[in-house]
């Protein structure tokens, strides 16, 4: 799978903020990917040493990350604060903004 598609899938697992932004970092259990959300509607996705800044929107418990090719990755904010994404991706919150 190309790195760009892997990055896209990983991004899909992250939050999107529409009316209410998100702040903090979420990561997968293995530490292969990290999502740094800012309340301004951007998220920096780091996957295997490569990073990319994307826009996101949030609608309630649903997050949508906009990929450079025009497609979107959808995530759901779980009751425990984790992000659930495509293909079983689960991101746990690892820190909060300072």
C-alpha angles and dihedrals in degrees: 000000000000116000091241092058091045089052090049093052091047090050091051087065092062135089129268125200125210109160095359122040128212130233127196144047129288124188140180119253093256094049093237094126135031129187118203109196124197125194089237090077099262130115127192110214118201118193122171095334096317122106134193133179115227136175120243138188130203127209110179107298093348124093126191123195117199113223123208092249091060097257124117136225117216125212133177123217106230124215091255092056096257123128119237117203143168122311092019096299111165123188122193123206108251102177147354130233117275 
